[in-house]
Amino acid sequence: MTGNFKAAWAKLEKSSPPPHFLRNVVHLDYKTFRDQVLNPTEAFVEKITTSLYSGDLIVLKNAISKDFLRSLKQRVFEYGNKIPEKSEQIIDGCSNFHYKSDENLKRPKDGYVALDHSYYFFRWNPDPLSVFSSIDPLWEMTKLLGGFSPKEYLKNIPTDQHIDKIQIIHYPSGVGGITVHSDPFSRQKAIFGLGMTEKGTDYQEGGFFMLNNKKEKVLLDSQIEFGSSVLLFPSMFHGVETIDSGKSVNWNSPDGRWFFTAYTIDSHVVENREKALSPNFWKKEAA
């Protein structure tokens, strides 16, 4: 079953460079899509891998309960108020942690800039908010789609080099956002994410964007229904336009945009670990 997807991805990656620019936004029903991934035909495998590798953003409608997303947002916010902020390297014994990447942090030259409050969760730790158990059905589907076993990396710890990470990101009103970047795709062929807030209700301006082939930002949150999940090939250039720019900033308020993403990454025991790259850094890596 996974061999079909794995072979399809290998063929695509051998035939052409990875995609960077948005082609189309494709809306599909989550349950139908999941059934097709779990029981794939050759035609479906070719169609969906080609779609993602051609730059399509796939929106899976009705992927998860809206009530669950609202509840999780509140529970994560309260959890963050109880647990002191810190930033840890991902090595054996690393705990779940959260920290703010605010206006005062030093920025890498020619890199990308994130202004957010991120919460990180790892499988080897207790799961106080049930984030893994709640999301694993969607994540396992995403792993299958990428040509991996649904249980791939499930028991890995940092010394195994590659680990599963859940990141819940709060982009505060007035300041939150992230500049254009792309993500590594060795161990995941689709970024999987869920919006935990709704444009027009929780915030009015800014939000998720991708670049089109004219290198223009295409704002997309208004095209993604609350309760949907998104899939995109990781090398696509994407980011988050500042949320409600001009509003007063309060890092201790839950106001703004919240986003949930599940991803398999390199731990800090890996030398030259794969990281997200700005477009300029991508050019240097490809040179």
NORFENKA-V497394 format. One line per field, one symbol per residue. ss: DSSP state (a for helix, b for strand, c for the rest). psi: psi as a letter, one per 40 degrees, with the letter a starting at -180 (. if undefined). burial: b if it has 9 or more other C-alpha atoms within 8 Angstrom, else e. Layout:
ss: ???
psi: ???
burial: ???
This chain:
ss: caaaaaaaaaaaaaaccccccbccbbbbbaaaaaaaaacccaaaaaaaaaaaacccbbbbbccccaaaaaaaaaaaaaaaaaccccccccccccccbbbbbccccccccccccbbbbbbbbbccccccccaaaaaaaaaaaaaaaccccccccccccaaacbbbbbbbbbbbccccbbbbbbccccccccbbbbbcccbcccbcccbbbbbbccccbbbcaaacccccbbbbcccccbbbbccccccccccccccbbbbbbbbbbbccccccccccbcaaaaaaaac
psi: dddddddddddddddiiiidihcihhhihdddddddddghidddddddddddeeeihhhhifdihdddddddddddddddddhiiihiigihehiiiiihgaeeihihheaihhhihihhhideiigdefddddeddddddddddeeiidehedeiideedhihhhhhhhhihedhihihiiiiedehehhhihheihheddidiaahiihaeefihhhedeehiheiiihihdehhiahihhfheiihheeieiahiihihihihieehifihiiiiddddddde.
burial: ebebbbbbbeebbeeeeebbbbbeeeebbbeebbbbbbebeeebbbeebbbbbebbbbbbbbbbeeeebbebbebbbeebeeeebeeeebbeeeebbbbbbeeeeeeeeebbebbbbbbbbbbeeebeeebbeeeeeebbbbbbbbbbbbeebeebbbbebbbbbbbbbbbbbbbbbbbbbbbbbeebbbbbbbbbbbbeebbbbbbbbbbbeeeeeebbbeeebbbbbbbbbbbbbbbbbbbbbeeeeeeeeeebbbbbbbbbbbbbbeeeeeeebbbbbbeeeee
